[in-house]
């Protein structure tokens, strides 16, 4: 797939920093040109955290969707906590401040890697 390779990883934690095993994460995003696949499942998927609360996936950096800055949608669910629906954003993108729902607390931590970019984000649930 065209675009900059992005390895995204992180943890799902409780408010007291305990790893949450079995949390379900659902990811979806636009491709590098800002287009969503509304007919299939390209750039959509889900996974469950391991006993250490960790998740990891490989994707591409999404392009700007008309009227929005670059972002990745995420739903995080775990028994008894409800569903957290949010978006992750990319630092240094000029359109961040123009996006009406941008939240700087949702910025990914990004570093260059040998094959593209490596990003991290930890989710905290009321568990």
C-alpha positions as CSV (number, residue, x, y, z in Angstrom):
1,X,0.0,0.0,0.0
2,X,1.3,3.5,-0.8
3,X,2.3,5.7,2.0
4,X,4.6,6.0,4.9
5,X,4.7,2.8,7.0
6,X,3.5,3.4,10.6
7,X,4.1,0.9,13.4
8,X,1.6,1.8,16.2
9,X,1.9,0.3,19.6
10,X,0.9,1.0,23.2
11,X,-1.0,-0.3,26.2
12,X,-4.4,-0.2,27.7
13,X,-4.2,0.6,31.4
14,X,-6.4,1.2,34.4
15,X,-6.3,4.5,36.2
16,X,-3.9,3.0,38.7
17,X,-1.6,2.0,35.8
18,X,-2.4,-1.8,35.8
19,X,-2.4,-3.4,32.4
20,X,-5.9,-4.4,31.2
21,X,-5.9,-7.8,29.5
22,X,-8.6,-8.6,27.0
23,X,-9.4,-5.0,26.0
24,X,-10.7,-4.9,22.4
25,X,-9.4,-2.1,20.2
26,X,-11.1,-1.3,16.9
27,X,-9.1,0.8,14.5
28,X,-10.1,2.5,11.2
29,X,-8.6,5.2,9.0
30,X,-8.2,6.8,5.6
31,X,-5.3,5.8,3.3
32,X,-2.4,8.0,2.5
33,X,-4.4,10.0,0.0
34,X,-7.2,10.7,2.6
35,X,-9.7,8.2,1.2
36,X,-11.7,5.8,3.4
37,X,-12.7,2.3,2.1
38,X,-16.5,2.5,2.6
39,X,-17.1,-0.7,0.6
40,X,-14.7,-3.1,2.3
41,X,-12.4,-3.5,5.2
42,X,-9.1,-2.0,4.0
43,X,-7.4,-0.1,6.8
44,X,-9.9,-1.4,9.3
45,X,-9.4,-4.0,12.0
46,X,-9.5,-5.0,15.6
47,X,-7.4,-6.8,18.1
48,X,-7.4,-7.8,21.8
49,X,-4.7,-6.8,24.3
50,X,-2.6,-9.5,25.8
51,X,-2.0,-10.1,29.5
52,X,0.4,-7.2,29.6
53,X,-2.3,-4.8,28.1
54,X,-0.2,-4.3,25.0
55,X,-1.4,-3.8,21.4
56,X,0.6,-3.4,18.1
57,X,-0.3,-2.9,14.5
58,X,1.3,-1.8,11.2
59,X,-0.5,0.6,8.9
60,X,0.3,3.7,6.9
61,X,0.1,7.4,7.9
62,X,-3.4,8.5,6.9
63,X,-3.8,11.5,4.6
64,X,-5.9,14.5,5.3
65,X,-9.6,13.8,4.9
66,X,-11.4,16.9,3.5
67,X,-12.0,19.3,6.4
68,X,-10.0,17.2,8.9
69,X,-6.4,16.8,9.9
70,X,-4.6,13.4,9.8
71,X,-6.1,11.0,12.3
72,X,-6.7,7.4,13.2
73,X,-10.1,6.4,14.8
74,X,-10.1,4.0,17.7
75,X,-12.7,2.4,19.9
76,X,-11.5,0.7,23.1
77,X,-13.8,-1.6,25.0
78,X,-13.4,-3.7,28.1
79,X,-16.0,-5.4,30.3
80,X,-17.5,-2.9,32.8
81,X,-15.8,0.2,31.4
82,X,-18.1,1.1,28.5
83,X,-16.6,2.1,25.2
84,X,-14.0,4.8,24.6
85,X,-14.4,6.2,21.1
86,X,-11.6,8.6,20.1
87,X,-9.1,9.6,17.5
88,X,-5.3,9.7,17.5
89,X,-3.5,12.7,15.9
90,X,0.0,13.3,14.5
91,X,2.3,16.0,15.9
92,X,3.5,18.8,13.8
93,X,0.6,18.7,11.3
94,X,-0.5,22.3,10.3
95,X,-4.2,21.4,10.1
96,X,-4.4,20.2,13.7
97,X,-5.3,23.6,15.0
98,X,-7.9,24.1,12.3
99,X,-9.7,20.8,13.1
100,X,-12.7,21.5,15.4
101,X,-12.3,18.3,17.4
102,X,-8.5,18.1,17.6
103,X,-7.3,17.5,21.2
104,X,-3.6,17.7,21.9
105,X,-3.9,15.1,24.6
106,X,-4.5,12.6,21.8
107,X,-1.2,13.2,20.0
108,X,0.9,10.2,19.1
109,X,4.5,10.0,20.2
110,X,6.4,9.4,17.0
111,X,10.0,8.5,16.2
112,X,11.6,7.6,12.9
113,X,12.3,3.9,12.4
114,X,14.2,1.9,9.8
115,X,11.1,1.1,7.8
116,X,9.1,4.3,8.3
117,X,7.7,5.7,11.6
118,X,7.1,4.2,15.0
119,X,4.2,5.6,17.1
120,X,3.1,5.0,20.7
121,X,0.0,5.8,22.7
122,X,-1.4,4.4,26.0
123,X,-5.1,4.4,26.7
124,X,-6.4,4.7,30.3
125,X,-9.8,3.3,31.2
126,X,-11.9,3.6,34.3
127,X,-11.3,0.0,35.3
